Amino acid sequence: MTIVLVISAEDSEEIIAYSDSRVSNSTPLLDGVAKLLPLPVKIVDANQMLVLNSSFGFAFSGSTLVAQTVYSFVSASLQSLRSDDGHEVPSLEQISEYVALILKKTATELGGNVTTPSTVQTSILIFGFCPITQTRKLYKTETQITQTFEIGFGELNVVEKGTCHCIGNEEAIDMLWKEVDSNGNIDYLEALRSLIKSPDVVAVGGDIQAMIANELGASVVPILDKAKDGTVTLKLLNQVIDEVTVGPCHFKNKAISIQ
């Protein structure tokens, strides 16, 4: 399981998402797994001229196998779109409906090959700046397992500034809300960090992952971790990246600071 928070920023039109980075199966398995992923969309016209080149947020909880299979397919296929008239592009709702379609196909196929259908339970959030409405949008799709595999789909409110939506482990979400309420102020980031460090919920752990989505696209943002002794560490998915380089480039760019 996991926990994911998607928040409409109070001082901008951005959407900010946070998650933990643990994958578990009764016991912790990995503590550095991405739950927030940029979903690229590339559209060309009939002459192969670029019409749209953007990205949106993709967040998940539940089955890592199902979610990563869905993400792998949609992230590849959504870079192969063509708009014949060179003007029409899909809305974020239509993109999210496509993700829901692939989720249903994936969950149905995997569900027929496992003895416990609940193991394919998956929730996915798609969010960002819609190219049609020119506003921030958030959509949720999830498996609903009864006698058959059905898919729930709907839009969640991110119009109101400061709104927070969560998916993931129910116990962890309950503890998060209690932590926020007990503080007397709405500090979701601090509440999430406290929850990740708590040994009470095994399904949540690792480190904080962050993503920002706006009109420019969606991107994962490193965490600037400030320890009590004043030490500052740049981290991404539980990995220290202060001195890591890729050729001539480094990661000392935009970061979200936590105390």
Secondary structure, 3 states (H helix, E strand, C coil): CCEEEEEECCCCCCEEEEECCCEECCCEEECCCCCEEEEEEEEECCCCCEEEEEEEEEEEEECHHHHHHHHHHHHHHCCCEECCCCCCCCCHHHHHHHHHHHHHHHHHHHHCCCCCHHHHCEEEEEEEECCCCCCEEEEEEEEEECCCEEEEEEEECCCCCCCEEEEECHHHHHHHHHHHHHHCCCCHHHHHHHHHHCCCCCCCCCCCEEEEEECCEEEEECEEEECCCCCEEEEECCEECCCCEECCEECCCCCEEEC
